[in-house]
Amino acid sequence: MAKKNRSKTSAPTQAPGEVGPRQPCPCGSGKRYKACHGAPGGGDVFVKRPFEGLTSECDLVALRELVPAATAPLTLTGEHADRVVKLCTLLPMAAPAMVRDSGEVWLGLQVQHNFGDPSRDLAAVLLAALAEEPGAGMVGLTSPPGEGPRLQDLLADTPLAVELHEGFDFWVADMDASSELAQALEQAEGAAAPTARLSEVTAAYWTRMGAKEHLRWVMPEPEDALLDALARLHVSGDDVIVPDARLVGMFRAHGLLAPVWDLPVGTGPEPLESAAAEFKTKLDAALADTSELSTEERSARSGLANRQVTIR
């Protein structure tokens, strides 16, 4: 009797750029692809850098993931160019959008759903809200929006005029708060850490969380180039924003990195303005350096890469 062939079937080959079912999902969830965006209903698409091409890409990422309470007016194009739309970090009960009695639309960034392309999700919610009557209240998504315009297709590409708020009182500034809204406001207030946006550089935010202060700075450069540059600055001692500050790691969100510095208690945002501008000059020089990293720089780069936290 012939022996059975015990050799294992070779694994199917993957096309370049294709994600295998047992590989980590590129969305950064930590799950395997087959259990995340590769699962039925897990999202039809995944866009690694959903706000790419927009002038305020870095601020959009910061407002969506890092900043508690902020707003910014949006300028629309096309048939909706005359509509008043306000972008908000967070709306009551994490609503995707609200249509106010005045007809003004508030669009929320920090929401519960994620169907793979936040830009498409936001555009779908915005269009649905624009189609509602004044005073319609909350508008949202209950299923993937499918193909259609993205935020880049609806906005005039101008820099966001970001306004930071100490809390969420802006929710009820022009209306009487219902008991439900008052409860949502009370719950949200506890999450609003003091935050300030630096004016000398783009998308850099000081915050105080408890007794600690941090600078969190969303940067547009490609990850590999930015890690190389930060490693060079670390070895040369030029990654210290202000005396006794320390670059402790970084967030990865929507295809961008956001380095995080621990700051001495009592620093506040004001001393960071000129210091951040000076650091940006050094960073640009390091980014322009294409020479091989030294052994010490490679070690520093490895340490930085290991201190990343992915925000989905």
Summary of the structure (lengths in Angstrom):
residues: 312
radius of gyration: 22.3
end to end distance: 55.8
largest distance: 86.6
contacts: 881
relative contact order: 0.12
helix: 29%
strand: 20%
